[in-house]
Amino acid sequence: MSPYVSSPDPGLSGTVYSTDAVSAHRRRAYWREALSRTFGAVDMAVSDEVGRGTIRTSLLGPVQAVTVEGDPMRGLRTRRLIAGSDNDDYVVVKLLSRGVARVEQDTREAQVRPGQLFVYDMARPVRLTFPEPFRTKSLVLPRQVLGLSESELRRLTASPLDSETVLGGLLSPFLSRLVDTADTYPHRTADSVARNVVDLLRTLADERLGGADADTPSAARVSLLRIRAYIDRRLADPDLTPQTIARAHHVSVRYLHKLFQLEDMTVSRWIQQRRLERCRRDLARREAAHVTVAAVAHRWGFASASHFSRVFRAAYGVSPAEWRDSALREPRPAPSPPGRPAAATVSLTPPHMR
């Protein structure tokens, strides 16, 4: 079963597998199957008396975010299991949040401590051992998304990524928070967030492989991420221009435009798109219905209300007022935590065994 087919209902934000409601005599089999469904075919060695185990999965664009909490166990993915499965084109980036772990792949063995990230490739045999209760947070992503060659990936597996570097120290808490909130993002936002985290993972990989310097594509991606964050913080400033952005980052305007070629978009177009997204969101908020369209436009850096109306219609096919009327007429959803639909709790046990 592909790790990307985790929820029986595409309208739900994710899936929860839990041993809490499973009787003791069925708990071991349930937990073994839940782990294999989430991470692919794996021979699981778990205690005869599994005390507890919970898996939460959510999709984030092309990436699956997974949290696992459980009792001691050992997992082994063999060549036989790989040959019989259809999900060997995935790479797992795993953060150990609690407990200790040992990972073995590609002739390497490493001890992992809380706060460390490590990578393993589902296309080759791997062994994971958790000798005590643990919690992990993982991203499961197609290998082509990560953009590493086979030889580069083999140099990274079963070797903790250094959390003591500036980038490693940034990525560990970011990945943890990202997995926790993966089911709260709208679809378009999820794709953008996934793209950003993959960029960071690539850059950390290049740093580990010794390939990141000022002229590498990875260094350019880091600069682009930093500049995009700068733009988002200053969207309300009507004087935000390529010139002021380049000056703030000590680069030329020409180099700034070169960076944004990675987005297949000009700097000015990027700023306008981000401003339109913020305006569109604010116009749909019921609590802001008393704010005029012109005020919303000015709030997000548009100096001219008429210009804002023209570019809004060009982008979305309706005027700002028409969009607001349409959004405010839609019925409110049933009460639930904002952005967090109820997850599905899945029973893996055949009916005759329940």
N, C-alpha and C positions, 0 to 999 in steps of 0.2 A: 504493500500500500504506500503510495506517495506521501511524504510528510506534508505535502501541501493540501491534501484532502483530509482535513481534520474535523470539520464541522458538518453534521448532517443537514444543516439548514443554512444556506448562504446568507440569510437575513440576520443570523446571530453573529456576535462579535468573535466567538471562539468556542473552544471546547474545554470542558473540565473532566478529567478522569480522576476519580477519588475512591479510595478504599473505605471511606467512612461508612457508607451504607451497604458494604459487602460483608456477608457473614464470614466468620473466621476460616471455615474450611474451604472457601472459594477465593479467599483474598490473594493467595500466592499466585494462582493461575491468572486472576484478573490483572494483577500488577505486572506480571511478565508480558501479557498481551498488550496492555496499555503502553508500556515502554517501547515495544516493538512497533506498534502502530505509529508512534510519534517519531521515532528515530530510525525506522527501517528494521529489517529482519536482524535480530540480535539474539544470541543465546544468553539468557539472563540467569545468573546464579544469585538467588535471594534466599533469605532465611525461610525455614519451614513455617515460621510464625511471623509473617509480615505484620508489623504493628500498624503502620500507616504509610500512605503514599498519595501524593497529589500531583497531577500534571495539568498545567493551564497553557493553552495554545491560542495564539491570535495571529492573523495575517497582517503584514505590514508591507503593502505593495508586493513585490516578488519574494519577500522574505517572510519566514515564519518565526515568530517570537515564542519562546517556550520557557516556562518556569517549572522546575521539578523539585519537589521536597520529598524525602523519603528516608527509610532506614538503610543500614549498610547493604551493599550489593556489589556485584561484579557483572559487567557486560562484555561480551566478546562477539565481534563481527568477523566471521571467518570467510575464506575464499569461497567455500561452498555456499554460504548464505548470500554473498555478493553476487555470485553467478546466477542464483535463483531469484534475484530481486530486480526491480525496475527503478530503483531510486539510488543508483550509485553515482549520479551526477551532481551530488550535493556536498557542500562543505559545512561543517558545524563550527561556529565560533562560540566558545563556552566560557562563561565567567563563574568561578567558584565563589559563592556568597557565604557559605557556611560549611564547616567540616574540613576534611582533607581529601585529597584524591591522588591517584597515580594513573598516568596515561602512558600507553605503549603503542608506538606505530613507527614504521620505517626504521627499524633497528634501534630506535631511541626509547628511553624510559625516563619519565620526569615526575617528580613530586610537585604537587600544586598546592598552594596555600590560599586562604581566603583573600579575595581582591585581585587574584591573577586571572588573566585570560589565556586560553590555549585553543589550538585549532586541531581538528582531525578531519581526514578525508574519508568519506563513506565508500570510495571506490577501492580502498585497500584495507587489509585486516587491521583491526584496532581493538585494544583491550582497555577498559576503564574500570577502576576499582575505587570504591568508596567504603572504607573500613569502619566508618561511623556515620551517624545521622548527618545528612547533608542538604544543601540547597544549591542548585545551579540555575543560571539564567543564560539561555542560548539563542543564537540566531542561526537558523538553517537556511542556506542560500544556494542557488544554483552556482556551480563552479565558474561558469562563464561570466556571471555577474561580478565576481571578485577580480577577474581579469589577470590572474597569475598563471604563468606557464607551469607545466607539470614539474619541472625541475625546481622552480621557485617554491611551489607548494610543498614539495618533499622536504625542503630545507626548513620549513616552518612548523611542520606537524610535530606533536608531542614535545613541544618546547615552549614553556610559558613565555608569553610576550611580556616584556619588562614593564611593570607598572610604575617603576621608579623614574622613567623618562617623562618629559613634559607631556608628550602626546599620549603615552601609555597611561599616565595618571589622569589625563582628561577623559580618555575613552572608557575606562572601567566604570566610573560612576555614570557616565552618559549611557552606556549600554544597559546598565542596571535599571536606570530610570526609563529608558526606552522600552524595555521588555515589560515593565510594570504598566506602562500607559499605552501600549500598542493598540489596544482595542478602542481607544478614545478618538482616534484621528479620522476625519473624513477621508474619503477615498483619494482625492487629489493630494491632500496634505500627506497622507501615508506614503504615496509614491515619492514625494519630494523628500520626506524624512528618511526613507529607505535609501534613496540615492546619496544623501549626505553621509549617513553612517557607513555606507559602502566606501565612499571616498576616504573617510577617516581610516577604515580598516586597511585599504590599499596603502595609504600613506604610512601607517604603522608597520605594515609588512615591508615596505621599501626601506624604512628606517632600520628595521631588524636585519634586512638583507644587505644593508650597507649601500643602498642605491639612491638615497634621497639627497640631493643637493639643490642649489638654487635654480638649476636649469632643467631639472627633471619634470616630467608631467605630474608626478606626485606633489612636488613642491608647488607647482602651479595650482593644483587642486586645493591645497591648504590655503594658499593666498586667496583663491576665489571664495572659499567658504568663509574666510575671515571678512572679506569685503562684502559678501552678501549679508552677513550678520550686521555689519556696520550700516549698510543701506536700510535694513529692516528697523534698526534703532532710530533712524533719522528720516523716515518717510514723511513725517509731518513738516519737515523743513522745506519750504518752497525753493530754497537756494541750493538744494542737493543736486549737484551736477557732476558729470564725469571729471571736470577740472577739480572740484573740491574733494571728490573721493580720491583721485590720484594724489593730490597734495597731502591728504591725511595719511596715506599709506606709503608716501615717499617713493612713488613710481611715476613713470611718465603716462600721459593720457594714451599714448600709442600702446604701451604695454597693457594698460587697463583694458583697452578694447580687445587686445589679443587674448587676454584671460577670458573675456566673455564670449569669445568664439567657441569656447568649450561648451557654452550653453546654447550655441547657435542663435545668439540674440545680441543686440547692441546693449550698451550700458543704459542708455536712456529708455529703451524699450523695456528693459528689466524693471527699472524704477517705476515706470508707468504701470506695468502689469501688477507689481506688488501693491501699488497704491489702489488700483482698481479692485483688487481682491479684498483689501481692507474696507473700502467703501461699500462694496457689495455685501460684505458680512454685516456692517453696521446698519445698512438700510433694511436688512431683514430682521433686525432685533426689535421686538415689540416694545421693550423698555425705552427705546430711542425713537419711537414713532413721532414724538413731538419735535424732534430736531429736523430742521429744514434740509433739503437735499444740498443746497449751497453750503450750509454749515458742515455737513459731512464731508463734502469735497474739500473745503478749506482745511478741515481737521487733518486730512491726509495729504496735504501739500499741493493741491490743485489751486492755482492762483485765480483761475477763471472758471466760474460755474458753467458757462456755455461750452467752453472747451471740454470740461469734464463730461458734460452730457453727450457731446459728440463722440468722444473716445469710448464712453461706456456703451453707447448704442452699437458702435462698431465692434466692440469686443463681445457683447452678450446678445445683441439683436433686439433689445428693448431699451426704452429710456430708463433712467434711474427711478423716476416716479412709477412707471409701469412695473418695474421689478419689485419695488417696495410694496405696491398694492397687491401684487400676486403673492409675495411672500407672507404678508400679514393676513391674507385671507385663508391661508392653509390652516387646517385644524391643528390644535396643539396635540402632541403625542400623549399617550397615557403616562401618568407619573412614573418616573424612574430616574435613577441617578443620571445627570447630564452626560450625554455622549457615551454611556456605558450600558448597552443593552444586556439583558440577562444572558448569561452563557449557558450552553447546553451541557448537562451532566449526562454522560453516556454510559450505558450498561453494556459491557462486552460479553456478558455471560449468556449462553443460549437459554431460551425460556425453560427448557426441561431441567436445567441445572439450578434455576433460581429457587 
